[in-house]
Each structure stands twice: as C-alpha cells, then as structure tokens.
Amino acid sequence: MKKRNRIVVAVLAIAAMAIPPLASAGAGPGQVVKVKTTLTISTSGYKGFVKSANSNCKAERKIVLKQKGVGVISRATSEANGRWEADLVALNENIKIPAKVFAVVKPSTQATAGPIYRCLQATSKTVEIKGG
C-alpha cells in the first residue's frame, strides 16, 4: 500500500471512531419511543397548548376538559402548533359555576417508517372559575 493510501485509511479510521454507532444514536425501525407531553390550560379554563419535544405529538391530539365533581364538560382537538380550545357550546351547557376545571390529553401513537412514537398522556393544572 502506498504511503498516501495508508494516511487516508488512518484518517478514515479515526473519523469512524468519533462517530457513535447508529443503534445508540436513536431508535431503529419498529422500536417504540415514549415521548413526554405537557398540557397547559389558561386561567380562563377553556383553552391551552399541548407541548412536546416531538412536533408530531402536538397536532391532532384529543383533549377532554373536565370539571371536578361533574366529569367531562367539553372536548377539543389540538392544532398543528399544539393550540386547543374547548367547544364553548358544550362547555356552557355542562359547566356548573363555580368550577374547578382541568384538561387531559389522551395518548396517541405516531407510526413512521422508522421508530414508533408513543405520545404520552398528560393532565393540566386545575384552574378555578368563579361565578360573578
């Protein structure tokens, strides 16, 4: 082997050692990756955001708005940016004022050609809506 070729092989070998193996760099095809989700609710109690490090876990998520002691009072589906707003007609028909309300986003699965992303369930903080 020529001296120049040996130098090129040595440089390539050093570069290959600096790159982590693909298996440790991320999940492979068919592997399930659990993705944490956070759900916010505004002080008004009928809108908020679905937040996640994986943008696919923000859109088209099913949110249920609940009142303590009553149960489900409205439903919503999140937009591409994670924003959600409850169905106000259903909310007005079902809410009992004063109210303590919170939201729950249901888990969802995002299947891709590679890993399967399991977007986890999340519950917002509880907010109090006072009559007046």
N, C-alpha and C positions, 0 to 999 in steps of 0.2 A: 504494500500500500504506500502511495506517495505521501510525503510529509504534509502536503496541503490537505489531502483527504483525511488524514488522521486528525488534523486540527479541527476540521469540520465535524467529524464524528464526535470528538471530545466535546465541542461546543453544544452539539445537539443532545448529547447525553446529560450534560449539566442542566440544560434548559428543561429536559424532560423530568428531571428530579425535582425541579422547582414547581412544577405543575401538579396539583393534587389529583389523585385518581378520580374519575367521573363518579364512581359509586359514593364517594364521600362528599362530592360537590353538591349533590342534590338527589332527590328521589328518582328512581327509574320508572319505566313504564309499568303500570299496574300497581305500583306501591301507593298506599293511602297516606296522604299528608294531612294532618289535622291543623286547621287554620283558626286562630283565635279571632273572635268577633267582639266588638264593643257596641253597645246600643245606647244612644243618648235620647233624652226627652227634654223638651223645652219646659220652662216654668209654666207655660200655658197648658201643658199636659196633653197636647194632641198632635205634635209633630216632633221630628228629631232627625238623627242620622245613624246609619249603620256604618261602622268604621272597621277596617281590616287592613292588614299589610298586603293582602292579596286583593287586587281591584276586582277580580271576578266574584269575590264574596260580598260585594256591596250591592250590586244590581239585582233586581227581581227577587228580593228576599221578602218572605211573608212575615208581616208584623201583626201581632194581636195586642190591642190596647185593652187593659183590664182595670177594673175598679175593685179595690179591696172590699170584700163582703158582698159583692154583686156578681163579679165574673167578667166575661167578655162584653165590652161595650162598643167596640169598633175594630175594624181591620184595615190594613194598608199593605201596599207593595212598594218597595223602595225603588227609586230611580237609579240611573247609571252611576251617579255620584254618591249614592247611599242615602239621599234625602227621602224622607217618608212623611206623609201627612194622613191622619185618620180620616175616615169617611165621616164628615161632620153631621150628616143627616142621621146616620146610625148612632153617632155619639150623643146627639141631642135627644134622641128617643130613649136611650138606655141609661144615661148617667143620672145619678142621684146626688144632688148638691147638698151639703159639702161633700167633696170626694177626695179620696186618696187613689191616684191612678199611677200605673206603671205600664211599660211595654215589654213584650217578649218577642224576639226574633227566632223563628224556628230554624233548625239546622237544615243545610242543603248540601248536595253533592255536585261538584263540578268535574265532569269527566273530560279529559283531554286525551290526545294521542300519547301523552307521557303519563305522568302521575295522576292519581285521582285525588282531588282536593276536597276534603270534608270541612265545610264551613260550619263552625260550632254554634250552638245556641247561645244567646245572651239575653240578659234581663237588665233593663234600665233601672235607675234610681226611682224612688217613689216621690211624686210631687203632690202637693195638696192644693185643691181648687176650692176656694171658699165662696160661699154664696154672698150676694150683696145686692 
